[in-house]
Amino acid sequence: MALPVAEWQGRTARLWAALEPALRERLAAASLQDAVRLGCDVLRSKEEEEAALEQLCHRAPTGKKPEAASWYREQGNREFKRGRYQAALRLYSRAASHELPGSPEVSVCFANRSAALLHLGHFEVCLEDIARAESYGYPDRLLPKVLLRKAECLLCLGRLQDAQDVLRVLESKIALDGAMTTHLTRLKKLSQLKVKLGEKERCPEPAQGEHGGTQGEPEIWEENSSISGASSSLSLSFDAERGRHLVASQDIMAGQSLVKEEAFVSVLCPGESLALQDGDTAWDTRATNADLYCHRCLRQLLASVPCQGCSYAQYCSQDCADRAWQQYHRTECPLGALLLTLGVFCHVALRTVLLAGYAEVSRLVEGSHCGDKNLQNPEGSCRPLSEADAGAGSRGVPGCDSRGRYQSSYQALFHLLPHTEQHSPEHKFLCTLSVVALCKQLQAAGLEAAVLSQESPQPCSKPKTCEKTSEELSPELKTVAEAMLRHMLQLQCNAQAITVMQEMGPGDGAVVDKKPVRLATAFFPVLSLLNHSCCPNTSVSFSGTSVTVRAAQPISSGQEVLHCYGPHWSRMRVAERQQLLRQYFFECRCPACLQELQSGVKSVVSIRNSFCCPRCRAQMQGEEDTLCCSIEACATSASRDHLSGRLQDLQQEIKKALELLRVGKADQAIKKLLKCQMDAETFLSPEHLLMGEMEDHLAQVYATVGKWQEAARHLRKSIEIVEMHHGPSSVETGHELFKLAQILFNGFAVSEALSTIQRAEGILSVHFGPQSAQMQELQEMKACLSELPRNILQRT
């Protein structure tokens, strides 16, 4: 979660209410520097608050526990025997993360995990895990079975000489062991592998030729000389109403890349849990984002490399683990439980300071104290930029360097608006106490030197939980706390959610259903220049910790480049959008909002997601508790609460149907979904989004059992509803067309598959570019279909 756990929020709220009114007024009006000083005074006089925070940290342990490692390994063995290799893989990774550094048992975890990787067909990664097991001292008596596994991987990869060398070593090891009877199974396997090796040597596999046309055309990209990571087709502008913003300096085509930026800082969000197995256990066996993605680069994890100091951080490679340790994790590692308790925003604030380095942080914080309030309101002292200014760079615009260049740097990040005066006093107090408590713990844990000079503590030192300390913060840590407070306040308006398309459902079918999931929270200084619109002209996509902004439609020269912060006209009514946008401290005046507010006409979302009359199917209307049929002659009425209750019940039944699909009961899932569909038709508008979702779910279930025509029929209906809500060129329509292309491809409907692929490519290339994974898969399907004999193409 972004903010601290609810219990800490509750304690700070009660503490705020108990403060003397005069002190509350001082805190509410305080500068960031004074807020930190007053926060230190409050916590020094309220030691019980730190004690309570220490207790809360016990709920999020991040230390290593050998007994947990043993338990997770046994659970992994159980899943492996059941043939559930993906679940076994995650459990072995969890076991490795709990083994103490230097423990020989960690080699067993890696060896066991290599067996799961072999069954899943990940041969290269299997070899990496075998090498890890050997380097951590895998027992010599067990080595033959690992060598057999290694030889099998090498054979599968076509590395015949390497496989032969391993088999020779294996034979000599078995021969040296007098007890040949203990190796009968391995001798049989060895004999089988030698036969395979001989066959491959006699009949080598032909080199696989690449399909022509599967690589998208490279994008033309010219970087802006004044804005790092931005296209040369953009310019930086400023005026009093819109602040800093980006404008097209030339005509821009749909699909053109506008911004390519690496996050200055990102922190993985723990995310929702995905059950790995049934039953309550002593330790958690569910997989979260923390198990699924690298904590540094955000790549999807297959065989994670655990941190040697804590059980929480995991990485995709030793290189990522080493870099994270050098850059920030050597400081964060002993504070893992506290950071999880204080929330992602506090964690981002700390990591931002660590990445920037104390010297740069101190320079900018001290600069903010120099008798002006420009850094409280960086845009307040700026004048609008004229055309002459634009030609001379952007000197004077907050965040730009002395040459007028706006870079994706800490200086640019520091100048993002913190809106100090707009935040509620209670929120500001919560953030202040959180950063002060964290800095006090840095001091108590002996990590101040690491923060100030980035000296490395021992990587295997035991993580400490939150401890009480009544010592006064050093001046340097007060500077750190002030910068962190600034960043926590900035995050409310400038945090960017990094999202990933995550597989939903069983994930073992020919058609994969994916949904966007929040993966991490990040600062992107250049992306933050884009203002919001509920009807944006750009599309944003992520790859690891990098973002790409593309034009979702043609943008004329002089037009502002706009990004949607979340509330979109096609998903929410204007009242809902305006309510959610209050957190950004502005009132949206985009064309979609103005049209709905000024005309007084109901939004398309309201009409299409409405209830319908159970008698004549016309729209139900009314602003009160009782809704009436829009056809006067019908005169049917119904309680809004009653209809809303039916909608909630329907959603619960749909969830049950999807759970049936997850456990392999497709026939039962189809029956339940069809029943839900019949029920929905009696009270929901035919264009209701839930009607489209049910069609989508039915398509998924029919595809699971190989009924491709039925699946395609339902997905076409889903696409009709999605197009009504989001538009024919929307990313949502593109995703649905991608699924339809998969279904038609698997169902051998060649002609329609090719036309659907073409349409999906036209949409997805605009939003994600020609090199995206979905585009590559579409091009591979098209290449495969195009290679079919002409007589088959004509028949289909």
C-alpha positions in Angstrom: 0.0 0.0 0.0 1.2 3.6 -0.7 0.7 5.0 2.8 1.6 3.4 6.2 -0.5 0.5 7.6 -3.9 1.5 8.9 -2.9 1.1 12.6 -0.1 3.6 12.3 -2.4 6.0 10.4 -4.9 5.6 13.2 -2.3 6.3 15.9 -1.0 9.4 14.2 -4.6 10.7 13.7 -5.3 10.2 17.4 -2.0 11.9 18.3 -2.8 14.8 16.0 -6.2 15.3 17.6 -4.6 15.2 21.1 -2.1 18.0 20.4 -2.5 21.4 21.8 -4.4 23.7 19.3 -1.4 26.1 19.1 1.0 23.2 18.2 -1.5 22.0 15.5 -1.5 25.4 14.0 2.2 25.6 14.0 2.5 22.2 12.3 -0.2 23.0 9.8 1.6 26.2 8.7 5.2 24.9 9.1 7.7 24.7 6.3 9.2 21.3 5.5 12.3 22.2 7.7 10.1 23.2 10.6 7.8 20.3 10.2 10.7 17.9 10.6 12.0 19.7 13.7 8.5 19.7 15.3 8.0 16.1 14.3 11.2 15.2 16.2 10.0 17.0 19.3 6.6 15.1 19.2 8.2 11.7 18.8 10.8 12.4 21.5 8.0 13.2 24.0 5.9 10.2 22.8 8.1 7.2 23.1 5.1 4.9 23.3 4.4 5.7 19.6 7.8 4.3 18.6 7.1 1.2 20.7 3.8 0.7 18.9 5.6 1.1 15.6 8.0 -1.6 16.7 5.2 -4.0 17.4 3.6 -3.3 14.0 6.9 -4.2 12.4 6.6 -7.7 13.8 3.7 -8.3 11.4 6.0 -8.0 8.4 9.1 -10.0 9.3 11.9 -9.9 6.7 14.6 -11.8 8.6 15.8 -15.2 7.5 14.4 -18.3 9.4 16.1 -21.7 8.7 13.0 -23.5 10.1 10.9 -21.6 7.5 13.4 -22.7 4.8 13.0 -26.3 5.7 9.2 -26.1 5.7 9.1 -24.3 2.3 11.4 -26.9 0.8 9.2 -29.7 2.0 6.1 -28.0 0.6 8.1 -27.6 -2.7 8.8 -31.3 -2.7 5.2 -32.1 -2.2 4.1 -29.9 -5.1 6.9 -31.4 -7.3 5.6 -34.9 -6.7 2.1 -33.8 -7.7 3.6 -32.5 -11.0 2.9 -28.9 -10.1 6.3 -27.6 -11.1 5.5 -23.9 -11.2 4.3 -24.0 -7.6 7.3 -26.1 -6.6 9.6 -23.5 -8.3 8.2 -20.6 -6.2 8.3 -22.6 -3.0 12.0 -23.6 -3.5 12.8 -19.9 -4.2 11.1 -19.0 -0.9 13.1 -21.7 0.9 16.4 -20.3 -0.6 15.5 -16.8 0.6 15.2 -18.0 4.2 18.5 -20.0 4.3 21.3 -18.3 6.2 24.3 -17.2 4.2 26.9 -20.0 4.0 24.4 -22.7 4.9 24.9 -25.8 2.8 21.1 -26.3 2.7 20.8 -23.5 0.2 22.6 -25.7 -2.4 19.8 -28.2 -1.9 17.2 -25.5 -2.6 18.9 -24.6 -5.9 19.3 -28.2 -6.9 15.7 -29.0 -6.2 14.6 -25.9 -8.1 16.7 -27.0 -11.1 14.7 -30.2 -11.3 11.5 -28.1 -11.6 13.1 -25.9 -14.2 14.0 -29.0 -16.3 10.4 -30.2 -16.3 9.2 -26.8 -17.3 11.7 -26.7 -20.2 13.8 -23.8 -19.0 17.1 -25.5 -19.8 19.5 -22.5 -19.6 18.1 -21.4 -16.3 18.3 -25.0 -15.0 22.0 -25.0 -15.8 22.4 -21.7 -13.9 20.8 -23.2 -10.8 22.9 -26.4 -11.0 26.0 -24.1 -11.1 24.7 -22.3 -8.0 24.1 -25.6 -6.2 27.7 -26.7 -7.0 29.1 -23.3 -5.9 27.3 -23.5 -2.6 28.7 -26.9 -1.8 26.1 -29.4 -3.0 26.8 -32.8 -1.2 29.1 -35.0 -3.2 27.0 -38.1 -2.6 24.0 -36.4 -4.4 26.0 -35.0 -7.2 25.4 -37.8 -9.8 21.6 -37.0 -10.1 22.5 -33.3 -10.7 25.1 -34.2 -13.3 22.5 -36.3 -15.1 20.1 -33.3 -15.1 22.9 -31.1 -16.4 23.7 -33.6 -19.2 20.0 -33.7 -20.2 19.8 -29.9 -20.4 22.9 -29.7 -22.5 21.5 -32.4 -24.8 18.2 -30.5 -25.2 20.2 -27.3 -26.0 22.2 -29.1 -28.6 25.5 -28.7 -26.8 26.7 -32.3 -27.5 30.3 -32.0 -26.6 29.5 -30.4 -23.3 26.9 -33.2 -22.6 29.5 -35.8 -23.5 32.0 -34.3 -21.1 29.5 -34.3 -18.2 28.5 -37.9 -18.9 32.2 -38.9 -18.7 32.6 -37.2 -15.3 29.4 -38.9 -14.2 30.6 -42.4 -15.3 33.9 -41.9 -13.4 32.1 -40.8 -10.2 29.8 -43.8 -10.3 32.7 -46.1 -11.0 34.7 -44.7 -8.0 31.7 -45.4 -5.8 31.9 -49.1 -4.9 28.2 -49.4 -4.1 26.9 -49.7 -7.6 23.5 -50.9 -6.6 22.7 -47.5 -5.2 23.1 -46.1 -8.7 21.0 -48.5 -10.7 18.4 -45.9 -11.6 21.0 -43.4 -12.5 22.9 -46.0 -14.6 19.7 -46.7 -16.5 19.2 -42.9 -17.0 22.9 -42.6 -18.0 22.5 -45.3 -20.6 19.4 -43.6 -22.0 21.2 -40.2 -22.3 24.2 -41.9 -24.1 21.8 -43.3 -26.6 20.2 -39.9 -27.2 23.6 -38.3 -27.5 24.6 -40.9 -30.2 21.4 -40.2 -32.1 21.9 -36.5 -32.0 25.5 -36.9 -33.2 24.4 -39.1 -36.1 21.4 -36.9 -37.1 22.1 -33.3 -36.0 19.0 -31.1 -36.0 18.9 -28.6 -38.9 19.4 -24.9 -38.0 16.1 -23.2 -37.6 15.5 -20.5 -40.1 13.8 -17.3 -38.9 10.4 -16.4 -40.3 10.6 -13.4 -42.6 8.7 -10.4 -41.6 8.4 -11.1 -37.8 10.5 -8.2 -36.8 8.7 -4.8 -36.7 10.2 -1.8 -38.5 12.6 0.1 -36.2 11.2 3.3 -34.9 12.7 6.6 -36.0 13.8 8.4 -32.9 15.6 11.8 -32.5 16.1 12.9 -28.9 15.3 16.4 -27.9 18.4 18.6 -27.2 16.7 20.4 -24.3 14.6 17.6 -22.7 16.3 14.3 -22.0 14.3 11.3 -23.0 11.8 13.4 -25.1 11.3 13.5 -28.8 12.7 16.4 -30.8 9.0 16.9 -31.9 8.3 18.3 -28.4 9.1 21.6 -26.6 8.8 22.6 -22.9 6.4 25.4 -22.1 5.2 27.2 -19.1 2.2 29.4 -18.2 0.4 30.3 -15.0 -2.6 28.1 -15.6 -0.9 24.9 -16.8 2.5 25.2 -15.2 5.3 23.3 -16.9 3.9 21.2 -19.8 5.0 19.7 -23.1 3.7 21.0 -26.5 4.1 19.5 -30.0 6.6 21.6 -31.9 5.6 19.9 -35.2 2.8 17.7 -36.5 2.9 14.2 -34.8 1.6 11.0 -36.3 -0.4 8.4 -34.3 1.9 5.8 -32.8 5.0 8.1 -32.8 7.2 7.8 -29.7 7.2 11.0 -27.7 9.0 10.1 -24.4 11.4 7.3 -23.6 12.5 7.6 -19.9 14.1 5.4 -17.3 12.6 5.8 -13.8 14.8 7.8 -11.5 13.6 5.5 -8.7 11.1 2.7 -8.4 9.9 0.5 -5.6 8.1 -2.8 -6.1 4.6 -2.9 -4.6 3.9 -6.1 -2.7 0.6 -6.5 -4.6 -2.3 -8.9 -4.3 -1.6 -12.5 -3.4 -2.2 -15.3 -5.8 -2.9 -18.6 -4.1 -0.4 -21.3 -4.8 -2.1 -24.1 -2.9 -5.0 -24.7 -0.7 -5.0 -24.9 3.1 -3.8 -22.7 5.9 -0.2 -23.3 6.9 2.2 -22.0 9.5 4.0 -19.9 6.8 2.4 -18.1 3.8 2.5 -20.1 0.6 1.0 -17.4 -1.6 2.9 -15.7 -4.4 2.9 -11.9 -4.4 4.6 -9.4 -6.7 7.6 -9.7 -4.3 8.0 -13.3 -5.5 7.2 -12.7 -9.1 9.3 -9.8 -10.1 12.9 -8.6 -9.7 13.1 -6.0 -6.9 15.5 -3.9 -9.0 14.7 -4.1 -12.7 11.1 -5.4 -12.4 11.7 -8.3 -14.8 9.6 -11.4 -14.3 11.3 -13.8 -12.0 11.9 -17.4 -12.9 14.7 -18.6 -10.6 15.4 -15.7 -8.2 18.7 -14.8 -6.6 17.8 -14.0 -2.9 19.4 -11.2 -0.9 21.9 -12.6 1.6 20.8 -10.3 4.4 16.9 -10.6 4.3 14.2 -12.9 3.1 12.2 -10.3 1.2 14.4 -8.9 -1.6 14.8 -11.2 -4.6 16.5 -10.5 -8.0 16.6 -11.9 -11.5 20.4 -12.2 -11.5 23.4 -11.8 -9.3 24.3 -8.7 -11.2 20.9 -7.1 -10.2 21.4 -8.2 -6.6 24.9 -6.7 -6.5 23.8 -3.4 -8.1 20.9 -3.0 -5.8 23.1 -3.7 -2.8 25.6 -1.0 -3.9 23.0 1.6 -4.8 20.5 1.3 -1.9 19.7 -2.1 -0.5 22.7 -2.2 1.8 20.9 0.6 3.8 17.3 -0.7 3.3 18.1 -4.4 4.1 18.1 -4.0 7.9 15.0 -1.9 7.8 12.8 -4.2 5.6 10.0 -4.7 8.2 9.8 -1.0 8.9 9.7 0.0 5.3 6.9 -2.5 4.6 5.0 -1.0 7.6 5.4 2.6 6.6 4.3 2.0 3.0 5.6 2.3 -0.5 5.6 6.2 -0.6 8.0 6.3 2.4 10.1 3.6 0.8 10.3 5.5 -2.5 11.3 8.7 -0.5 14.2 6.9 1.2 15.4 5.2 -2.0 15.3 8.5 -3.9 17.6 10.1 -1.3 19.9 7.1 -1.4 20.2 7.2 -5.2 20.7 10.9 -5.3 23.5 10.9 -2.7 23.7 13.0 0.4 25.9 15.7 -1.3 23.2 16.5 -4.0 20.4 16.2 -1.5 22.1 18.6 1.0 22.8 21.1 -1.8 19.2 21.3 -3.0 17.7 21.2 0.5 20.0 24.0 1.7 19.2 26.0 -1.5 15.5 25.8 -0.6 16.2 27.6 2.7 17.9 30.7 1.0 15.3 33.2 1.9 12.8 32.4 -0.9 9.9 30.0 -1.3 10.5 29.0 -4.9 11.0 25.4 -3.9 7.8 25.4 -1.8 6.1 26.6 -5.0 8.7 26.2 -7.8 6.4 27.5 -10.5 5.2 30.5 -8.6 8.1 32.8 -9.6 8.2 31.7 -13.3 7.0 33.9 -16.2 5.3 32.4 -19.3 7.7 31.3 -22.0 7.5 33.1 -25.3 8.6 31.8 -28.7 11.9 33.5 -28.2 12.4 31.8 -24.9 11.7 28.4 -26.5 14.4 29.1 -29.1 16.9 29.9 -26.3 16.2 26.9 -24.2 14.3 26.8 -20.9 16.5 28.7 -18.5 14.4 29.8 -15.5 12.0 26.9 -15.7 12.2 24.9 -12.4 14.2 21.7 -12.7 16.3 22.9 -15.7 20.0 23.1 -15.4 22.1 26.2 -16.0 22.1 25.5 -19.8 18.3 25.4 -19.8 18.2 21.6 -20.3 15.5 19.6 -18.4 17.0 16.2 -17.5 15.6 13.1 -15.8 17.7 14.0 -12.8 17.4 14.5 -9.1 17.4 18.2 -9.6 14.3 17.9 -11.8 12.7 15.5 -9.4 13.4 17.9 -6.5 11.6 20.7 -8.3 8.3 18.7 -8.8 5.5 20.4 -6.8 5.1 19.1 -3.2 1.9 21.2 -2.8 2.9 21.7 0.9 0.1 24.1 1.6 -2.6 22.1 -0.1 -2.2 18.9 1.8 -4.4 18.4 4.8 -2.6 19.0 8.1 -3.4 15.4 9.2 -1.8 14.0 6.1 1.3 16.2 6.4 1.6 15.1 10.1 1.4 11.4 9.1 4.1 11.8 6.5 6.3 13.9 8.9 6.1 11.3 11.8 6.8 8.5 9.3 9.9 10.0 7.9 11.2 11.1 11.3 10.6 7.6 12.7 12.5 6.1 9.8 15.4 8.5 10.1 15.6 7.8 13.9 15.8 4.1 13.1 18.5 4.7 10.6 20.5 6.4 13.3 19.7 3.7 15.9 20.7 0.9 13.6 24.1 2.5 12.9 23.2 3.2 9.3 23.8 7.0 9.3 27.3 6.7 7.8 25.9 4.5 5.0 23.3 7.1 4.1 25.7 10.0 4.2 28.8 8.5 2.5 27.3 5.3 1.1 29.8 3.1 3.0 28.7 -0.5 2.8 27.7 -2.3 6.0 28.3 -6.1 6.1 25.9 -7.7 3.6 25.1 -10.6 6.0 24.4 -8.5 9.0 21.2 -9.5 10.8 18.3 -7.2 9.9 17.1 -5.2 12.8 13.5 -4.4 13.5 12.2 -1.0 14.6 13.8 0.0 17.9 13.0 2.8 20.3 15.5 5.6 20.4 15.0 8.9 22.1 18.3 10.4 20.7 18.0 13.7 18.8 18.4 13.3 15.1 21.8 14.6 13.7 21.6 17.7 11.6 22.5 15.6 8.5 19.6 13.2 9.1 17.3 16.1 9.6 18.3 17.2 6.1 17.6 13.7 4.9 14.2 13.7 6.7 13.3 17.0 5.1 14.1 15.7 1.6 12.1 12.5 2.3 9.1 14.5 3.6 9.2 16.6 0.4 9.2 13.5 -1.7 6.4 11.8 0.2 4.2 14.9 -0.4 5.3 15.1 -4.1 4.3 11.5 -4.6 0.6 12.2 -4.1 0.6 14.1 -7.4 3.7 12.8 -9.1 3.8 9.1 -8.3 3.6 7.0 -11.5 2.2 3.5 -11.2 4.3 1.1 -13.3 1.8 -1.5 -14.6 2.4 -4.9 -16.2 0.0 -7.2 -18.2 -0.3 -10.1 -15.8 -1.9 -13.5 -16.7 -5.2 -14.1 -15.1 -6.8 -17.5 -14.5 -5.0 -20.9 -15.0 -2.6 -19.5 -17.6 -2.2 -22.9 -19.3 -4.6 -22.5 -22.3 -4.0 -21.5 -25.9 -5.6 -18.2 -25.2 -4.0 -16.1 -22.4 -6.2 -13.6 -20.6 -4.1 -10.7 -19.2 -5.0 -7.7 -17.1 -3.0 -4.6 -16.2 -1.7 -4.9 -12.6 0.1 -2.2 -10.6 3.7 -3.5 -10.2 5.7 -0.6 -8.7 5.6 3.1 -7.8 8.1 5.4 -9.5 9.3 8.9 -10.1 9.6 9.9 -13.8 10.7 13.5 -13.9 10.0 14.0 -17.6 6.8 12.0 -17.7 5.6 14.3 -14.8 5.7 17.2 -17.2 2.6 15.9 -18.9 -0.7 17.4 -17.7 -3.8 15.4 -17.3 -6.8 15.0 -19.6 -9.7 12.6 -19.2 -9.6 12.3 -23.1 -5.8 12.1 -23.5 -3.9 12.2 -26.8 -1.2 9.8 -25.7 -0.8 6.2 -24.6 1.7 5.0 -21.9 3.4 1.6 -21.7 6.1 0.1 -19.5 9.0 -2.3 -19.9 10.6 -3.0 -16.6 11.5 0.4 -15.1 11.3 2.3 -18.4 8.3 4.1 -19.8 7.4 5.0 -23.4 4.8 7.6 -24.2 3.3 7.4 -27.7 0.8 9.6 -29.6 -2.6 7.8 -29.5 -3.8 10.0 -32.3 -2.5 12.7 -34.6 -1.3 15.7 -32.6 -1.0 19.1 -34.4 1.9 21.5 -34.0 1.2 23.8 -31.0 -1.2 21.3 -29.3 -0.4 20.3 -25.7 0.6 16.6 -25.2 -1.7 15.2 -22.5 -1.7 12.1 -20.4 -4.5 10.4 -18.4 -3.8 10.2 -14.6 -6.3 7.4 -14.2 -9.9 8.8 -14.4 -10.9 8.3 -18.1 -14.0 9.6 -19.8 -14.9 6.1 -21.1 -14.7 4.5 -17.7 -16.2 7.0 -15.3 -18.9 9.6 -15.0 -17.7 13.2 -14.7 -18.6 13.4 -11.0 -16.5 10.3 -10.2 -13.6 11.7 -12.2 -13.6 15.1 -10.6 -13.7 13.5 -7.1 -10.7 11.3 -7.8 -8.7 14.2 -9.4 -9.0 16.2 -6.2 -5.9 14.5 -4.9 -3.9 16.4 -7.6 -5.2 19.8 -6.4 -6.7 21.0 -9.6 -10.1 21.0 -11.3 -10.1 19.2 -14.6 -11.3 21.4 -17.5 -10.6 19.0 -20.3 -13.2 18.9 -23.2 -14.8 15.7 -21.9 -15.4 17.2 -18.4 -16.6 20.6 -19.8 -19.0 18.9 -22.2 -20.6 16.8 -19.5 -20.7 19.6 -16.9 -22.0 22.3 -19.2 -24.5 20.3 -21.2 -26.0 18.5 -18.2 -26.5 15.5 -20.5 -25.8 12.1 -18.9 -22.4 10.7 -19.9 -22.2 7.7 -22.2 -20.9 5.7 -19.3 -24.0 6.4 -17.3 -26.3 5.4 -20.1 -24.5 2.2 -21.2 -23.9 1.0 -17.6 -27.4 1.6 -16.6 -30.1 -0.8 -15.3 -32.9 -1.8 -17.7 -36.6 -2.4 -17.1 -37.3 -6.0 -16.3 -40.6 -5.8 -18.3 -39.7 -3.9 -21.6 -35.9 -3.7 -21.4 -35.9 0.1 -21.7 -33.5 2.2 -19.6 -34.4 2.8 -16.0 -33.9 6.4 -14.9 -34.1 8.6 -11.9 -31.9 10.4 -9.3 -33.7 9.2 -6.2 -33.9 5.8 -4.5 -36.6 4.6 -6.8 -35.9 4.2 -10.5 -38.6 4.3 -13.1 -38.8 2.9 -16.6 -38.0 5.6 -19.2 -41.1 4.5 -21.2 -44.0 6.2 -19.6 -46.6 3.7 -20.8 -44.7 0.9 -19.0 -44.7 2.6 -15.6 -42.4 -0.1 -14.0 -40.4 1.0 -11.0 -37.7 -0.6 -8.9 -35.6 0.2 -5.9 -32.0 1.3 -6.7 -30.7 -0.6 -3.7 -32.5 -3.7 -4.8 -31.0 -3.5 -8.3 -27.5 -2.7 -6.9 -27.8 -5.7 -4.7 -28.6 -7.9 -7.6 -25.6 -6.6 -9.5 -23.3 -7.4 -6.5 -24.8 -10.9 -6.3 -24.2 -11.4 -10.0 -20.6 -10.3 -9.7 -20.1 -12.9 -6.9 -21.5 -15.6 -9.0 -19.2 -14.7 -11.9 -16.2 -15.0 -9.5 -17.4 -18.5 -8.5 -17.6 -19.4 -12.2 -14.0 -18.2 -12.8 -12.8 -20.2 -9.7 -14.4 -23.3 -11.3 -12.4 -22.6 -14.4 -9.2 -22.2 -12.3 -9.6 -25.6 -10.8 -10.2 -27.3 -14.1 -14.1 -27.6 -14.0 -14.8 -26.0 -17.4 -18.2 -27.6 -17.9 -19.5 -26.3 -14.6 -18.0 -22.9 -15.3 -19.9 -22.7 -18.6 -23.2 -23.6 -17.0 -22.7 -21.0 -14.2 -21.7 -18.2 -16.7 -24.7 -18.9 -18.9 -27.0 -18.8 -15.9 -25.4 -15.5 -14.9 -25.9 -14.2 -18.4 -29.6 -15.0 -18.3 -30.0 -13.3 -15.0 -28.1 -10.2 -16.2 -30.4 -9.8 -19.2 -33.4 -9.2 -16.9 -32.0 -6.0 -15.3 -28.8 -4.8 -17.0 -28.5 -2.7 -20.2 -27.4 -4.8 -23.2 -24.4 -2.5 -23.5 -23.4 -2.8 -19.8 -19.7 -3.5 -19.5 -20.4 -6.5 -17.3 -22.4 -8.1 -20.2 -19.2 -7.7 -22.3 -17.1 -9.2 -19.5 -19.3 -12.3 -19.3 -19.0 -12.8 -23.1 -15.2 -12.6 -22.6 -15.2 -15.1 -19.8 -17.4 -17.5 -21.9 -14.9 -17.2 -24.8 -12.1 -18.0 -22.4 -13.8 -21.1 -21.1 -14.8 -22.4 -24.5 -11.2 -21.9 -25.7 -10.0 -23.9 -22.8 -11.9 -26.9 -23.9 -11.0 -26.4 -27.6 -14.4 -25.1 -28.8 -13.0 -22.4 -31.0 -16.1 -21.4 -32.9 -18.1 -20.9 -29.8 -15.2 -19.0 -28.2 -15.0 -16.7 -31.2 -18.7 -16.1 -31.3 -18.7 -14.9 -27.7 -15.6 -12.8 -28.1 -17.0 -11.0 -31.1 -20.0 -9.9 -28.8 -17.5 -8.8 -26.2 -15.6 -6.7 -28.8 -18.8 -5.0 -29.8 -19.5 -3.8 -26.2 -15.8 -2.8 -25.6 -15.9 -0.7 -28.8 -19.0 1.1 -27.7 -17.4 2.1 -24.4 -13.8 2.7 -25.3 -13.8 3.3 -29.1 -12.6 1.2 -32.1 -9.0 2.3 -31.8 -8.7 2.0 -28.0 -6.1 -0.2 -26.3 -9.0 -2.1 -24.7 -10.3 -3.0 -28.2 -6.8 -3.9 -29.3 -6.4 -6.4 -26.4 -9.7 -8.1 -27.3 -8.8 -8.3 -30.9 -5.5 -9.9 -29.9 -7.4 -12.6 -28.0 -9.8 -13.1 -31.0 -6.7 -13.6 -33.3 -5.4 -16.3 -30.9 -8.8 -18.1 -31.0 -9.1 -17.9 -34.8 -5.5 -19.0 -35.2 -6.0 -22.1 -33.0 -9.4 -22.8 -34.6 -7.7 -22.7 -38.1 -10.1 -20.0 -39.3 -7.3 -18.6 -41.5 -8.9 -15.9 -43.5 -10.7 -14.2 -40.5 -7.6 -14.7 -38.4 -5.4 -12.8 -40.9 -7.9 -9.9 -41.1 -8.2 -9.8 -37.3 -4.4 -9.9 -36.9 -4.1 -7.0 -39.3 -6.7 -4.9 -37.4 -5.1 -5.8 -34.0 -1.6 -4.8 -35.3 -3.0 -1.4 -36.4 -4.2 -0.6 -32.9 -1.5 -2.2 -30.8 1.4 -0.8 -32.8 0.1 2.7 -32.0 -0.1 2.0 -28.2 2.9 -0.3 -27.7 5.1 0.1 -30.7 6.2 -2.5 -33.3 8.7 -4.3 -31.0 6.2 -5.2 -28.2 5.6 -8.8 -27.2 2.0 -8.8 -28.4 3.1 -7.4 -31.8 5.8 -10.0 -32.1 3.2 -12.8 -31.4 0.8 -11.4 -33.9 3.5 -11.3 -36.6 4.5 -14.8 -35.8 0.9 -16.0 -36.2 0.6 -14.1 -39.5 3.9 -15.6 -40.8 2.7 -19.1 -39.8 -0.6 -18.7 -41.5 0.9 -17.1 -44.6 3.2 -20.2 -45.1 0.2 -22.5 -45.5 -0.4 -24.0 -49.0 -2.4 -21.7 -51.3 -5.3 -24.3 -51.6 -5.8 -24.2 -47.8 -5.8 -20.5 -47.7 -8.4 -20.3 -50.5 -10.7 -22.8 -48.7 -10.6 -20.9 -45.4 
